[in-house]
Amino acid sequence: MTTYVITVPGTFTSGVDDAARQRLGRALRPADPHGTRMGSAEDLDALTVNDDNTFALRLTVDADTNADAEREARRLADAALREAGLDADDVPLGPAVITGIDSEIA
């Protein structure tokens, strides 16, 4: 099993208030990349929101394959958005992309 850091981009098409950002941040906490060597070294935040309401979710996922990691990251992102009370129609997500692999294997 390998630990991946996956980035899932998206857009808040209807904007997002501070309370929703806080709820989303709490919902993402279990998958926060700060728990990996990469996340600590790179200071990766689980949620980054840009001025134009685009955002990036950076999630830690344990999986056997790249494809499994990307699927799990999408599942986690969708679940966190729902938990934060955000409607999937107002928050389209882009494709999940592997941005790091944290493995003991050299």
N, C-alpha and C positions, 0 to 999 in steps of 0.2 A: 504494500500500500504506500502511495506517495502523497505528500501534501502539496497541493497546488494553490497558487494565488490566481484567482480568476477575476477579470474586470468585466463588468456588465454595464455598458453605457445606456443612457436613456434620456428622456426629456419630460419635464413637467409641463405639459401643454397648457394647463390651466393655472400655472404658477403653483407655488407651495408656500405655506406660511411656516413660521418658526416652530409652532407646536407640532405640525406634521413632520418637519425635519427631525425634531427631537424624538418623536415616536418611531420614525424610521431608523434613526440611529440606535435606539434601544433594541428594536427588532433585529438589527444586524449584529448586535454585540456578540452573540455566540460564534459568529463566523469572522470576527475581526481579525485582520491579517497581522496585527501587532503581536499575536502569539507565535509567530514564526520568526526564524532568523531574518528572513527578507523583510518582513514587516517592521521589525525593530530597526534594522539597519537603514531602511529606506524611509521610515516614518510614514508608512502607508495608512491612510485613514479609510475606514470602511465606507464612508460617504463623502464625496466631494461634489459640491454644487457650484456651477459657474454662474456668472451674471446673466447669461442668456437662458437660464433655467435648464440647461443640459446638465447631466450629472454622470458620475461614475460610481458604481458600487464595486468595492474590492473585497472579495470573499475568500476565506480559507476553506478548502474542500479536500477531504481525504478520499482518494479514488484509486482504482487499479489502472485506468487508462485515461488518456486525454479526453476522449469523447464522454466517458462517464463523469469526469470532473466538470466539463462544460454543462452537461445536462443537470447535474446536481446544483451547480451555481445558479442556473436559470430557475430551478425549483425553489431554491432558497431566496432568490431575489423576488420572485412572484409572491412567496409566502410573507416576506417582510413587508412588501408594499401593501398587501391585504391587511396584515396585522396593524399597520400604521393608519389604516382607514383610507387608503388611496385607491381610487378606481383604476383598474388596468387600462380602460379606454383613455384615461387622461394621462397615463404614464407609460407610453410605449417604450419597450426595451429593444436595444440593438443586440447583435450577436455576442455571446460570451466568448471571451478571448483569454487564453492562458498568458499571464504576464509574469509568472514565476513558478519555479518548481523547487521545493524545499525537500531534498532527499539526502539520506545518509550515504547513498551510493555515489561513488565518484566516477 
